[in-house]
Structure formats: structure tokens, C-alpha cells
């Protein structure tokens, strides 16, 4: 039984969307950083990023992304805000690595939580503190993804390419948007869980300092590049 043209388009779109989501960037980096705090924080950050993807796809379906592309000043303002936030995350991670480098991370199961360890150690302690860390991770994931103004533009330009001529645009676009959200919901929590499984080694003082430095440097460099691009275009 052969797949029809529409099925083949869905398969092609899924491959393209999976490549876009799995591509390392700010989303991937903040998931790794939060997963090293705790499993719950990593998964919460991943869910926050997925919520951001849901927002972007909803905006693309609604056509709001067209407004961003049509109003350069609005696009520039959102781009500056997003670049500034990513840069701030990177600087904060680097400061955290330096300030806690001399102290070992506490040895505990990473699924428990009480507040971030000195570098990237697991979170231990009472329920209210665990909830605070998880909510902060959820917010960080959402804001990191939501403040990327290129995402809705990308989705707006990508989705129509996979809507067959003559078919209703809205139902098809909703299906494509759902594929993106499902892929994000699968990929980012999987990254968080994998990092958590490797946490026994990654949370050792030297490894934790190295991971914090690498992720902080990556976020700082990415934020700086985005900021320069926003200022020069």
C-alpha cells in the first residue's frame, strides 16, 4: 500500500520539523542546565519550551507572525528582548559556575529538590522549595522559546509549503502545528531525562564546573550574536 501525496508531505514535514527542534541552541542548553539541577526542573523547563512552541505555532496559524514581519520595529523590539534574555542566562550560568566551583555538589537523587546546588548540583529539601525551582525552570523554558521572534516567522514561512493546493488551509495547518508541538514534547523531556541519567558523572565538581562553563559560554555567545544581529539589521 503506497502513501498518498498528502501522507508523503506529512512525513517530509515531520523530518524537517524534527531537524529544526533537535538543532542545538538556547532551548537545548537551558534544558541541559536545568536537568542538572534536578530531573523535575529539567522536565519542567522542557515543558516550558514546548509551551513556547505551542504559542509560536498558534501565532503562525493565526497569522500574527505576519504582523511581526510587516512591522520591522516590533520585530526588532522582540528580537532585542530575546537576545538580552539569552545573554542574561549565559552570564548568570557563568557566574554560578565561578561562585560555586570550589564546593562539591551534594550527593542525592536528582529527582528530589531543595534549591540549586552550588554549581549544578541536584536540588534537595522541602516541597515549597522544590516547587519554586520547578516553576522557575518552567518559566525559563517558556520565556527562552517565546522570546525568539524568528520562530513564528519560520513557522509562517514553513507551514504553507506543506499545505496541498486546493485543500483547506486551516485544518492542514493545525495538523502541522500539532506535529511540531508533539515533537517538542518528545524531544526536550527526553534530553532532560538523558542528562539526569548521566547526572551522577555530570554533577561531579569538575564535570559540573565544566558543564556550567560550557553552557554559560554557549548562551552568552548566542545571546551576544543575537544582540549584534538585532542591532545591525
mmCIF file of the C-alpha atoms, coordinates in Angstrom:
data_MODEL
# 
_entry.id   MODEL 
# 
loop_
_atom_site.group_PDB 
_atom_site.id 
_atom_site.type_symbol 
_atom_site.label_atom_id 
_atom_site.label_alt_id 
_atom_site.label_comp_id 
_atom_site.label_asym_id 
_atom_site.label_entity_id 
_atom_site.label_seq_id 
_atom_site.pdbx_PDB_ins_code 
_atom_site.Cartn_x 
_atom_site.Cartn_y 
_atom_site.Cartn_z 
_atom_site.occupancy 
_atom_site.B_iso_or_equiv 
_atom_site.pdbx_formal_charge 
_atom_site.auth_seq_id 
_atom_site.auth_comp_id 
_atom_site.auth_asym_id 
_atom_site.auth_atom_id 
_atom_site.pdbx_PDB_model_num 
ATOM 1   C CA . UNK A 1 1   ? 0.000  0.000  0.000  1.00 0.00 ? 1   UNK A CA 1 
ATOM 2   C CA . UNK A 1 2   ? 1.556  3.267  -1.105 1.00 0.00 ? 2   UNK A CA 1 
ATOM 3   C CA . UNK A 1 3   ? 1.291  6.546  0.795  1.00 0.00 ? 3   UNK A CA 1 
ATOM 4   C CA . UNK A 1 4   ? -0.564 9.262  -0.991 1.00 0.00 ? 4   UNK A CA 1 
ATOM 5   C CA . UNK A 1 5   ? 0.894  12.692 -1.753 1.00 0.00 ? 5   UNK A CA 1 
ATOM 6   C CA . UNK A 1 6   ? -0.599 14.146 1.422  1.00 0.00 ? 6   UNK A CA 1 
ATOM 7   C CA . UNK A 1 7   ? 0.907  11.379 3.591  1.00 0.00 ? 7   UNK A CA 1 
ATOM 8   C CA . UNK A 1 8   ? 4.290  11.846 1.928  1.00 0.00 ? 8   UNK A CA 1 
ATOM 9   C CA . UNK A 1 9   ? 4.126  15.560 2.665  1.00 0.00 ? 9   UNK A CA 1 
ATOM 10  C CA . UNK A 1 10  ? 3.375  14.870 6.314  1.00 0.00 ? 10  UNK A CA 1 
ATOM 11  C CA . UNK A 1 11  ? 6.376  12.537 6.537  1.00 0.00 ? 11  UNK A CA 1 
ATOM 12  C CA . UNK A 1 12  ? 8.607  15.142 4.885  1.00 0.00 ? 12  UNK A CA 1 
ATOM 13  C CA . UNK A 1 13  ? 7.330  17.887 7.155  1.00 0.00 ? 13  UNK A CA 1 
ATOM 14  C CA . UNK A 1 14  ? 7.890  15.730 10.248 1.00 0.00 ? 14  UNK A CA 1 
ATOM 15  C CA . UNK A 1 15  ? 11.506 15.199 9.213  1.00 0.00 ? 15  UNK A CA 1 
ATOM 16  C CA . UNK A 1 16  ? 12.082 18.906 8.622  1.00 0.00 ? 16  UNK A CA 1 
ATOM 17  C CA . UNK A 1 17  ? 10.382 19.899 11.879 1.00 0.00 ? 17  UNK A CA 1 
ATOM 18  C CA . UNK A 1 18  ? 12.322 17.266 13.850 1.00 0.00 ? 18  UNK A CA 1 
ATOM 19  C CA . UNK A 1 19  ? 15.587 18.637 12.494 1.00 0.00 ? 19  UNK A CA 1 
ATOM 20  C CA . UNK A 1 20  ? 14.610 22.176 13.464 1.00 0.00 ? 20  UNK A CA 1 
ATOM 21  C CA . UNK A 1 21  ? 13.639 21.184 17.011 1.00 0.00 ? 21  UNK A CA 1 
ATOM 22  C CA . UNK A 1 22  ? 16.670 18.940 17.638 1.00 0.00 ? 22  UNK A CA 1 
ATOM 23  C CA . UNK A 1 23  ? 19.125 21.550 16.405 1.00 0.00 ? 23  UNK A CA 1 
ATOM 24  C CA . UNK A 1 24  ? 21.271 22.663 19.398 1.00 0.00 ? 24  UNK A CA 1 
ATOM 25  C CA . UNK A 1 25  ? 20.547 26.188 20.548 1.00 0.00 ? 25  UNK A CA 1 
ATOM 26  C CA . UNK A 1 26  ? 19.305 28.165 23.512 1.00 0.00 ? 26  UNK A CA 1 
ATOM 27  C CA . UNK A 1 27  ? 16.381 25.768 24.124 1.00 0.00 ? 27  UNK A CA 1 
ATOM 28  C CA . UNK A 1 28  ? 18.651 22.731 24.260 1.00 0.00 ? 28  UNK A CA 1 
ATOM 29  C CA . UNK A 1 29  ? 21.161 24.493 26.501 1.00 0.00 ? 29  UNK A CA 1 
ATOM 30  C CA . UNK A 1 30  ? 18.669 25.667 29.125 1.00 0.00 ? 30  UNK A CA 1 
ATOM 31  C CA . UNK A 1 31  ? 17.132 22.177 29.286 1.00 0.00 ? 31  UNK A CA 1 
ATOM 32  C CA . UNK A 1 32  ? 20.562 20.664 29.968 1.00 0.00 ? 32  UNK A CA 1 
ATOM 33  C CA . UNK A 1 33  ? 21.333 23.263 32.603 1.00 0.00 ? 33  UNK A CA 1 
ATOM 34  C CA . UNK A 1 34  ? 18.034 22.757 34.432 1.00 0.00 ? 34  UNK A CA 1 
ATOM 35  C CA . UNK A 1 35  ? 18.187 18.957 34.164 1.00 0.00 ? 35  UNK A CA 1 
ATOM 36  C CA . UNK A 1 36  ? 21.456 19.097 36.090 1.00 0.00 ? 36  UNK A CA 1 
ATOM 37  C CA . UNK A 1 37  ? 19.651 20.894 38.900 1.00 0.00 ? 37  UNK A CA 1 
ATOM 38  C CA . UNK A 1 38  ? 17.039 18.154 39.108 1.00 0.00 ? 38  UNK A CA 1 
ATOM 39  C CA . UNK A 1 39  ? 15.015 15.812 36.935 1.00 0.00 ? 39  UNK A CA 1 
ATOM 40  C CA . UNK A 1 40  ? 11.854 17.758 37.715 1.00 0.00 ? 40  UNK A CA 1 
ATOM 41  C CA . UNK A 1 41  ? 13.481 21.071 36.808 1.00 0.00 ? 41  UNK A CA 1 
ATOM 42  C CA . UNK A 1 42  ? 14.743 19.646 33.513 1.00 0.00 ? 42  UNK A CA 1 
ATOM 43  C CA . UNK A 1 43  ? 11.348 18.248 32.547 1.00 0.00 ? 43  UNK A CA 1 
ATOM 44  C CA . UNK A 1 44  ? 9.614  21.453 33.670 1.00 0.00 ? 44  UNK A CA 1 
ATOM 45  C CA . UNK A 1 45  ? 11.978 23.516 31.509 1.00 0.00 ? 45  UNK A CA 1 
ATOM 46  C CA . UNK A 1 46  ? 11.281 21.161 28.588 1.00 0.00 ? 46  UNK A CA 1 
ATOM 47  C CA . UNK A 1 47  ? 7.539  21.606 29.073 1.00 0.00 ? 47  UNK A CA 1 
ATOM 48  C CA . UNK A 1 48  ? 8.026  25.376 29.187 1.00 0.00 ? 48  UNK A CA 1 
ATOM 49  C CA . UNK A 1 49  ? 9.820  25.242 25.838 1.00 0.00 ? 49  UNK A CA 1 
ATOM 50  C CA . UNK A 1 50  ? 7.018  23.110 24.417 1.00 0.00 ? 50  UNK A CA 1 
ATOM 51  C CA . UNK A 1 51  ? 4.528  25.716 25.646 1.00 0.00 ? 51  UNK A CA 1 
ATOM 52  C CA . UNK A 1 52  ? 6.588  28.315 23.776 1.00 0.00 ? 52  UNK A CA 1 
ATOM 53  C CA . UNK A 1 53  ? 6.417  26.178 20.629 1.00 0.00 ? 53  UNK A CA 1 
ATOM 54  C CA . UNK A 1 54  ? 2.664  25.940 21.097 1.00 0.00 ? 54  UNK A CA 1 
ATOM 55  C CA . UNK A 1 55  ? 2.492  29.739 21.329 1.00 0.00 ? 55  UNK A CA 1 
ATOM 56  C CA . UNK A 1 56  ? 4.561  30.200 18.173 1.00 0.00 ? 56  UNK A CA 1 
ATOM 57  C CA . UNK A 1 57  ? 2.581  27.699 16.150 1.00 0.00 ? 57  UNK A CA 1 
ATOM 58  C CA . UNK A 1 58  ? -0.671 29.261 17.345 1.00 0.00 ? 58  UNK A CA 1 
ATOM 59  C CA . UNK A 1 59  ? 0.606  32.685 16.286 1.00 0.00 ? 59  UNK A CA 1 
ATOM 60  C CA . UNK A 1 60  ? 1.634  31.303 12.913 1.00 0.00 ? 60  UNK A CA 1 
ATOM 61  C CA . UNK A 1 61  ? -1.745 29.674 12.377 1.00 0.00 ? 61  UNK A CA 1 
ATOM 62  C CA . UNK A 1 62  ? -3.478 32.896 13.401 1.00 0.00 ? 62  UNK A CA 1 
ATOM 63  C CA . UNK A 1 63  ? -1.282 34.914 11.079 1.00 0.00 ? 63  UNK A CA 1 
ATOM 64  C CA . UNK A 1 64  ? 0.083  37.143 13.838 1.00 0.00 ? 64  UNK A CA 1 
ATOM 65  C CA . UNK A 1 65  ? 3.606  36.281 12.722 1.00 0.00 ? 65  UNK A CA 1 
ATOM 66  C CA . UNK A 1 66  ? 2.838  38.141 9.507  1.00 0.00 ? 66  UNK A CA 1 
ATOM 67  C CA . UNK A 1 67  ? 2.478  41.289 11.602 1.00 0.00 ? 67  UNK A CA 1 
ATOM 68  C CA . UNK A 1 68  ? 5.977  40.823 13.024 1.00 0.00 ? 68  UNK A CA 1 
ATOM 69  C CA . UNK A 1 69  ? 7.404  40.519 9.534  1.00 0.00 ? 69  UNK A CA 1 
ATOM 70  C CA . UNK A 1 70  ? 5.372  43.504 8.305  1.00 0.00 ? 70  UNK A CA 1 
ATOM 71  C CA . UNK A 1 71  ? 6.281  45.792 11.234 1.00 0.00 ? 71  UNK A CA 1 
ATOM 72  C CA . UNK A 1 72  ? 10.096 45.864 11.492 1.00 0.00 ? 72  UNK A CA 1 
ATOM 73  C CA . UNK A 1 73  ? 10.118 47.963 14.672 1.00 0.00 ? 73  UNK A CA 1 
ATOM 74  C CA . UNK A 1 74  ? 8.020  45.385 16.516 1.00 0.00 ? 74  UNK A CA 1 
ATOM 75  C CA . UNK A 1 75  ? 10.170 42.540 15.256 1.00 0.00 ? 75  UNK A CA 1 
ATOM 76  C CA . UNK A 1 76  ? 13.345 44.376 16.324 1.00 0.00 ? 76  UNK A CA 1 
ATOM 77  C CA . UNK A 1 77  ? 11.955 45.043 19.802 1.00 0.00 ? 77  UNK A CA 1 
ATOM 78  C CA . UNK A 1 78  ? 11.072 41.381 20.369 1.00 0.00 ? 78  UNK A CA 1 
ATOM 79  C CA . UNK A 1 79  ? 14.422 40.278 18.941 1.00 0.00 ? 79  UNK A CA 1 
ATOM 80  C CA . UNK A 1 80  ? 16.314 42.605 21.287 1.00 0.00 ? 80  UNK A CA 1 
ATOM 81  C CA . UNK A 1 81  ? 14.338 41.332 24.267 1.00 0.00 ? 81  UNK A CA 1 
ATOM 82  C CA . UNK A 1 82  ? 15.018 37.716 23.349 1.00 0.00 ? 82  UNK A CA 1 
ATOM 83  C CA . UNK A 1 83  ? 18.733 38.318 22.750 1.00 0.00 ? 83  UNK A CA 1 
ATOM 84  C CA . UNK A 1 84  ? 19.041 40.168 26.053 1.00 0.00 ? 84  UNK A CA 1 
ATOM 85  C CA . UNK A 1 85  ? 17.336 37.339 27.935 1.00 0.00 ? 85  UNK A CA 1 
ATOM 86  C CA . UNK A 1 86  ? 19.580 34.637 26.424 1.00 0.00 ? 86  UNK A CA 1 
ATOM 87  C CA . UNK A 1 87  ? 22.651 36.763 27.182 1.00 0.00 ? 87  UNK A CA 1 
ATOM 88  C CA . UNK A 1 88  ? 21.491 37.222 30.776 1.00 0.00 ? 88  UNK A CA 1 
ATOM 89  C CA . UNK A 1 89  ? 21.022 33.463 31.163 1.00 0.00 ? 89  UNK A CA 1 
ATOM 90  C CA . UNK A 1 90  ? 24.561 32.870 29.924 1.00 0.00 ? 90  UNK A CA 1 
ATOM 91  C CA . UNK A 1 91  ? 26.136 35.432 32.246 1.00 0.00 ? 91  UNK A CA 1 
ATOM 92  C CA . UNK A 1 92  ? 24.165 34.039 35.187 1.00 0.00 ? 92  UNK A CA 1 
ATOM 93  C CA . UNK A 1 93  ? 25.352 30.496 34.412 1.00 0.00 ? 93  UNK A CA 1 
ATOM 94  C CA . UNK A 1 94  ? 28.982 31.617 34.207 1.00 0.00 ? 94  UNK A CA 1 
ATOM 95  C CA . UNK A 1 95  ? 28.708 33.484 37.499 1.00 0.00 ? 95  UNK A CA 1 
ATOM 96  C CA . UNK A 1 96  ? 27.124 30.426 39.102 1.00 0.00 ? 96  UNK A CA 1 
ATOM 97  C CA . UNK A 1 97  ? 29.970 28.222 37.867 1.00 0.00 ? 97  UNK A CA 1 
ATOM 98  C CA . UNK A 1 98  ? 32.622 30.558 39.259 1.00 0.00 ? 98  UNK A CA 1 
ATOM 99  C CA . UNK A 1 99  ? 30.951 31.178 42.604 1.00 0.00 ? 99  UNK A CA 1 
ATOM 100 C CA . UNK A 1 100 ? 30.320 27.503 43.319 1.00 0.00 ? 100 UNK A CA 1 
ATOM 101 C CA . UNK A 1 101 ? 33.357 25.927 41.709 1.00 0.00 ? 101 UNK A CA 1 
ATOM 102 C CA . UNK A 1 102 ? 35.150 25.322 44.989 1.00 0.00 ? 102 UNK A CA 1 
ATOM 103 C CA . UNK A 1 103 ? 32.309 23.393 46.634 1.00 0.00 ? 103 UNK A CA 1 
ATOM 104 C CA . UNK A 1 104 ? 31.210 19.868 45.638 1.00 0.00 ? 104 UNK A CA 1 
ATOM 105 C CA . UNK A 1 105 ? 27.646 19.244 44.593 1.00 0.00 ? 105 UNK A CA 1 
ATOM 106 C CA . UNK A 1 106 ? 25.591 17.436 47.240 1.00 0.00 ? 106 UNK A CA 1 
ATOM 107 C CA . UNK A 1 107 ? 25.134 13.734 46.674 1.00 0.00 ? 107 UNK A CA 1 
ATOM 108 C CA . UNK A 1 108 ? 21.441 12.938 46.395 1.00 0.00 ? 108 UNK A CA 1 
ATOM 109 C CA . UNK A 1 109 ? 18.924 11.581 43.990 1.00 0.00 ? 109 UNK A CA 1 
ATOM 110 C CA . UNK A 1 110 ? 18.374 14.125 41.253 1.00 0.00 ? 110 UNK A CA 1 
ATOM 111 C CA . UNK A 1 111 ? 14.629 13.733 41.287 1.00 0.00 ? 111 UNK A CA 1 
ATOM 112 C CA . UNK A 1 112 ? 14.453 15.329 44.724 1.00 0.00 ? 112 UNK A CA 1 
ATOM 113 C CA . UNK A 1 113 ? 14.687 19.015 45.139 1.00 0.00 ? 113 UNK A CA 1 
ATOM 114 C CA . UNK A 1 114 ? 15.513 21.791 47.686 1.00 0.00 ? 114 UNK A CA 1 
ATOM 115 C CA . UNK A 1 115 ? 17.233 24.501 45.890 1.00 0.00 ? 115 UNK A CA 1 
ATOM 116 C CA . UNK A 1 116 ? 20.022 24.546 43.369 1.00 0.00 ? 116 UNK A CA 1 
ATOM 117 C CA . UNK A 1 117 ? 23.343 23.138 44.381 1.00 0.00 ? 117 UNK A CA 1 
ATOM 118 C CA . UNK A 1 118 ? 26.393 25.376 44.295 1.00 0.00 ? 118 UNK A CA 1 
ATOM 119 C CA . UNK A 1 119 ? 27.343 24.645 40.694 1.00 0.00 ? 119 UNK A CA 1 
ATOM 120 C CA . UNK A 1 120 ? 24.815 22.405 39.039 1.00 0.00 ? 120 UNK A CA 1 
ATOM 121 C CA . UNK A 1 121 ? 24.163 20.029 41.898 1.00 0.00 ? 121 UNK A CA 1 
ATOM 122 C CA . UNK A 1 122 ? 20.847 18.300 42.499 1.00 0.00 ? 122 UNK A CA 1 
ATOM 123 C CA . UNK A 1 123 ? 18.059 20.024 44.334 1.00 0.00 ? 123 UNK A CA 1 
ATOM 124 C CA . UNK A 1 124 ? 17.119 18.779 47.785 1.00 0.00 ? 124 UNK A CA 1 
ATOM 125 C CA . UNK A 1 125 ? 14.737 19.775 50.553 1.00 0.00 ? 125 UNK A CA 1 
ATOM 126 C CA . UNK A 1 126 ? 11.192 20.760 51.291 1.00 0.00 ? 126 UNK A CA 1 
ATOM 127 C CA . UNK A 1 127 ? 8.227  20.778 48.939 1.00 0.00 ? 127 UNK A CA 1 
ATOM 128 C CA . UNK A 1 128 ? 7.825  24.570 48.653 1.00 0.00 ? 128 UNK A CA 1 
ATOM 129 C CA . UNK A 1 129 ? 11.447 24.972 47.583 1.00 0.00 ? 129 UNK A CA 1 
ATOM 130 C CA . UNK A 1 130 ? 11.134 22.161 45.048 1.00 0.00 ? 130 UNK A CA 1 
ATOM 131 C CA . UNK A 1 131 ? 8.054  23.827 43.604 1.00 0.00 ? 131 UNK A CA 1 
ATOM 132 C CA . UNK A 1 132 ? 9.873  27.148 43.398 1.00 0.00 ? 132 UNK A CA 1 
ATOM 133 C CA . UNK A 1 133 ? 12.748 25.596 41.445 1.00 0.00 ? 133 UNK A CA 1 
ATOM 134 C CA . UNK A 1 134 ? 10.372 23.719 39.129 1.00 0.00 ? 134 UNK A CA 1 
ATOM 135 C CA . UNK A 1 135 ? 8.259  26.809 38.445 1.00 0.00 ? 135 UNK A CA 1 
ATOM 136 C CA . UNK A 1 136 ? 11.408 28.853 37.772 1.00 0.00 ? 136 UNK A CA 1 
ATOM 137 C CA . UNK A 1 137 ? 12.588 26.200 35.287 1.00 0.00 ? 137 UNK A CA 1 
ATOM 138 C CA . UNK A 1 138 ? 9.161  26.127 33.613 1.00 0.00 ? 138 UNK A CA 1 
ATOM 139 C CA . UNK A 1 139 ? 9.197  29.912 33.278 1.00 0.00 ? 139 UNK A CA 1 
ATOM 140 C CA . UNK A 1 140 ? 12.765 29.953 31.985 1.00 0.00 ? 140 UNK A CA 1 
ATOM 141 C CA . UNK A 1 141 ? 11.993 27.394 29.287 1.00 0.00 ? 141 UNK A CA 1 
ATOM 142 C CA . UNK A 1 142 ? 8.872  29.241 28.155 1.00 0.00 ? 142 UNK A CA 1 
ATOM 143 C CA . UNK A 1 143 ? 10.489 32.691 28.073 1.00 0.00 ? 143 UNK A CA 1 
ATOM 144 C CA . UNK A 1 144 ? 13.596 31.415 26.270 1.00 0.00 ? 144 UNK A CA 1 
ATOM 145 C CA . UNK A 1 145 ? 11.476 29.958 23.479 1.00 0.00 ? 145 UNK A CA 1 
ATOM 146 C CA . UNK A 1 146 ? 8.710  32.556 23.423 1.00 0.00 ? 146 UNK A CA 1 
ATOM 147 C CA . UNK A 1 147 ? 11.130 35.483 23.053 1.00 0.00 ? 147 UNK A CA 1 
ATOM 148 C CA . UNK A 1 148 ? 12.587 34.086 19.848 1.00 0.00 ? 148 UNK A CA 1 
ATOM 149 C CA . UNK A 1 149 ? 10.918 36.259 17.193 1.00 0.00 ? 149 UNK A CA 1 
ATOM 150 C CA . UNK A 1 150 ? 12.340 34.201 14.338 1.00 0.00 ? 150 UNK A CA 1 
ATOM 151 C CA . UNK A 1 151 ? 10.331 31.146 15.362 1.00 0.00 ? 151 UNK A CA 1 
ATOM 152 C CA . UNK A 1 152 ? 6.884  32.404 14.295 1.00 0.00 ? 152 UNK A CA 1 
ATOM 153 C CA . UNK A 1 153 ? 8.366  33.825 11.093 1.00 0.00 ? 153 UNK A CA 1 
ATOM 154 C CA . UNK A 1 154 ? 9.979  30.449 10.369 1.00 0.00 ? 154 UNK A CA 1 
ATOM 155 C CA . UNK A 1 155 ? 6.761  28.584 11.072 1.00 0.00 ? 155 UNK A CA 1 
ATOM 156 C CA . UNK A 1 156 ? 4.753  31.025 8.986  1.00 0.00 ? 156 UNK A CA 1 
ATOM 157 C CA . UNK A 1 157 ? 7.060  30.503 6.015  1.00 0.00 ? 157 UNK A CA 1 
ATOM 158 C CA . UNK A 1 158 ? 7.374  26.736 6.542  1.00 0.00 ? 158 UNK A CA 1 
ATOM 159 C CA . UNK A 1 159 ? 3.800  25.626 7.187  1.00 0.00 ? 159 UNK A CA 1 
ATOM 160 C CA . UNK A 1 160 ? 2.286  26.828 3.878  1.00 0.00 ? 160 UNK A CA 1 
ATOM 161 C CA . UNK A 1 161 ? 4.871  24.803 1.949  1.00 0.00 ? 161 UNK A CA 1 
ATOM 162 C CA . UNK A 1 162 ? 3.193  21.623 3.187  1.00 0.00 ? 162 UNK A CA 1 
ATOM 163 C CA . UNK A 1 163 ? -0.421 22.605 2.550  1.00 0.00 ? 163 UNK A CA 1 
ATOM 164 C CA . UNK A 1 164 ? -1.528 20.900 -0.694 1.00 0.00 ? 164 UNK A CA 1 
ATOM 165 C CA . UNK A 1 165 ? -3.028 23.192 -3.300 1.00 0.00 ? 165 UNK A CA 1 
ATOM 166 C CA . UNK A 1 166 ? -6.793 23.210 -3.188 1.00 0.00 ? 166 UNK A CA 1 
ATOM 167 C CA . UNK A 1 167 ? -7.096 21.737 0.309  1.00 0.00 ? 167 UNK A CA 1 
ATOM 168 C CA . UNK A 1 168 ? -8.492 23.769 3.255  1.00 0.00 ? 168 UNK A CA 1 
ATOM 169 C CA . UNK A 1 169 ? -5.585 25.663 4.796  1.00 0.00 ? 169 UNK A CA 1 
ATOM 170 C CA . UNK A 1 170 ? -6.724 25.898 8.429  1.00 0.00 ? 170 UNK A CA 1 
ATOM 171 C CA . UNK A 1 171 ? -7.247 22.162 9.215  1.00 0.00 ? 171 UNK A CA 1 
ATOM 172 C CA . UNK A 1 172 ? -4.000 21.224 7.486  1.00 0.00 ? 172 UNK A CA 1 
ATOM 173 C CA . UNK A 1 173 ? -2.034 23.966 9.236  1.00 0.00 ? 173 UNK A CA 1 
ATOM 174 C CA . UNK A 1 174 ? -3.413 22.863 12.592 1.00 0.00 ? 174 UNK A CA 1 
ATOM 175 C CA . UNK A 1 175 ? -2.205 19.318 11.928 1.00 0.00 ? 175 UNK A CA 1 
ATOM 176 C CA . UNK A 1 176 ? 1.275  20.601 11.045 1.00 0.00 ? 176 UNK A CA 1 
ATOM 177 C CA . UNK A 1 177 ? 1.340  22.777 14.156 1.00 0.00 ? 177 UNK A CA 1 
ATOM 178 C CA . UNK A 1 178 ? 0.329  19.785 16.267 1.00 0.00 ? 178 UNK A CA 1 
ATOM 179 C CA . UNK A 1 179 ? 3.224  17.761 14.810 1.00 0.00 ? 179 UNK A CA 1 
ATOM 180 C CA . UNK A 1 180 ? 5.667  20.479 15.872 1.00 0.00 ? 180 UNK A CA 1 
ATOM 181 C CA . UNK A 1 181 ? 4.299  20.588 19.414 1.00 0.00 ? 181 UNK A CA 1 
ATOM 182 C CA . UNK A 1 182 ? 4.322  16.777 19.752 1.00 0.00 ? 182 UNK A CA 1 
ATOM 183 C CA . UNK A 1 183 ? 7.929  16.609 18.520 1.00 0.00 ? 183 UNK A CA 1 
ATOM 184 C CA . UNK A 1 184 ? 8.928  19.229 21.083 1.00 0.00 ? 184 UNK A CA 1 
ATOM 185 C CA . UNK A 1 185 ? 7.041  17.347 23.776 1.00 0.00 ? 185 UNK A CA 1 
ATOM 186 C CA . UNK A 1 186 ? 9.004  14.201 22.910 1.00 0.00 ? 186 UNK A CA 1 
ATOM 187 C CA . UNK A 1 187 ? 12.454 15.668 22.295 1.00 0.00 ? 187 UNK A CA 1 
ATOM 188 C CA . UNK A 1 188 ? 13.082 18.130 25.107 1.00 0.00 ? 188 UNK A CA 1 
ATOM 189 C CA . UNK A 1 189 ? 11.857 15.935 28.011 1.00 0.00 ? 189 UNK A CA 1 
ATOM 190 C CA . UNK A 1 190 ? 13.932 13.097 26.517 1.00 0.00 ? 190 UNK A CA 1 
ATOM 191 C CA . UNK A 1 191 ? 17.002 15.355 26.624 1.00 0.00 ? 191 UNK A CA 1 
ATOM 192 C CA . UNK A 1 192 ? 16.218 16.271 30.232 1.00 0.00 ? 192 UNK A CA 1 
ATOM 193 C CA . UNK A 1 193 ? 15.822 12.621 31.264 1.00 0.00 ? 193 UNK A CA 1 
ATOM 194 C CA . UNK A 1 194 ? 19.026 11.599 29.475 1.00 0.00 ? 194 UNK A CA 1 
ATOM 195 C CA . UNK A 1 195 ? 21.005 14.353 31.171 1.00 0.00 ? 195 UNK A CA 1 
ATOM 196 C CA . UNK A 1 196 ? 19.514 13.320 34.503 1.00 0.00 ? 196 UNK A CA 1 
ATOM 197 C CA . UNK A 1 197 ? 20.602 9.702  33.903 1.00 0.00 ? 197 UNK A CA 1 
ATOM 198 C CA . UNK A 1 198 ? 24.137 10.942 33.276 1.00 0.00 ? 198 UNK A CA 1 
ATOM 199 C CA . UNK A 1 199 ? 23.906 13.274 36.253 1.00 0.00 ? 199 UNK A CA 1 
ATOM 200 C CA . UNK A 1 200 ? 25.964 11.014 38.520 1.00 0.00 ? 200 UNK A CA 1 
ATOM 201 C CA . UNK A 1 201 ? 29.012 11.877 36.431 1.00 0.00 ? 201 UNK A CA 1 
ATOM 202 C CA . UNK A 1 202 ? 27.999 15.297 35.225 1.00 0.00 ? 202 UNK A CA 1 
ATOM 203 C CA . UNK A 1 203 ? 27.391 16.568 38.763 1.00 0.00 ? 203 UNK A CA 1 
ATOM 204 C CA . UNK A 1 204 ? 30.907 15.792 39.986 1.00 0.00 ? 204 UNK A CA 1 
ATOM 205 C CA . UNK A 1 205 ? 32.637 19.076 40.908 1.00 0.00 ? 205 UNK A CA 1 
ATOM 206 C CA . UNK A 1 206 ? 34.962 19.238 37.900 1.00 0.00 ? 206 UNK A CA 1 
ATOM 207 C CA . UNK A 1 207 ? 32.360 17.989 35.442 1.00 0.00 ? 207 UNK A CA 1 
ATOM 208 C CA . UNK A 1 208 ? 29.714 20.299 36.901 1.00 0.00 ? 208 UNK A CA 1 
ATOM 209 C CA . UNK A 1 209 ? 32.016 23.284 36.601 1.00 0.00 ? 209 UNK A CA 1 
ATOM 210 C CA . UNK A 1 210 ? 32.888 22.327 33.018 1.00 0.00 ? 210 UNK A CA 1 
ATOM 211 C CA . UNK A 1 211 ? 29.220 21.866 32.055 1.00 0.00 ? 211 UNK A CA 1 
ATOM 212 C CA . UNK A 1 212 ? 28.244 25.156 33.693 1.00 0.00 ? 212 UNK A CA 1 
ATOM 213 C CA . UNK A 1 213 ? 31.078 26.931 31.906 1.00 0.00 ? 213 UNK A CA 1 
ATOM 214 C CA . UNK A 1 214 ? 30.257 25.378 28.522 1.00 0.00 ? 214 UNK A CA 1 
ATOM 215 C CA . UNK A 1 215 ? 26.517 26.049 28.742 1.00 0.00 ? 215 UNK A CA 1 
ATOM 216 C CA . UNK A 1 216 ? 27.102 29.549 30.112 1.00 0.00 ? 216 UNK A CA 1 
ATOM 217 C CA . UNK A 1 217 ? 29.587 30.323 27.352 1.00 0.00 ? 217 UNK A CA 1 
ATOM 218 C CA . UNK A 1 218 ? 27.241 28.927 24.701 1.00 0.00 ? 218 UNK A CA 1 
ATOM 219 C CA . UNK A 1 219 ? 24.312 31.001 25.937 1.00 0.00 ? 219 UNK A CA 1 
ATOM 220 C CA . UNK A 1 220 ? 26.444 34.135 26.309 1.00 0.00 ? 220 UNK A CA 1 
ATOM 221 C CA . UNK A 1 221 ? 27.879 33.773 22.801 1.00 0.00 ? 221 UNK A CA 1 
ATOM 222 C CA . UNK A 1 222 ? 24.461 33.042 21.314 1.00 0.00 ? 222 UNK A CA 1 
ATOM 223 C CA . UNK A 1 223 ? 22.900 35.998 23.141 1.00 0.00 ? 223 UNK A CA 1 
ATOM 224 C CA . UNK A 1 224 ? 25.707 38.305 22.029 1.00 0.00 ? 224 UNK A CA 1 
ATOM 225 C CA . UNK A 1 225 ? 25.354 37.176 18.401 1.00 0.00 ? 225 UNK A CA 1 
ATOM 226 C CA . UNK A 1 226 ? 21.582 37.658 18.504 1.00 0.00 ? 226 UNK A CA 1 
ATOM 227 C CA . UNK A 1 227 ? 22.039 41.071 20.074 1.00 0.00 ? 227 UNK A CA 1 
ATOM 228 C CA . UNK A 1 228 ? 24.557 42.147 17.433 1.00 0.00 ? 228 UNK A CA 1 
ATOM 229 C CA . UNK A 1 229 ? 22.308 40.850 14.682 1.00 0.00 ? 229 UNK A CA 1 
ATOM 230 C CA . UNK A 1 230 ? 19.352 42.735 16.124 1.00 0.00 ? 230 UNK A CA 1 
ATOM 231 C CA . UNK A 1 231 ? 21.351 45.959 16.382 1.00 0.00 ? 231 UNK A CA 1 
ATOM 232 C CA . UNK A 1 232 ? 22.976 45.771 12.964 1.00 0.00 ? 232 UNK A CA 1 
ATOM 233 C CA . UNK A 1 233 ? 19.978 44.737 10.858 1.00 0.00 ? 233 UNK A CA 1 
# 
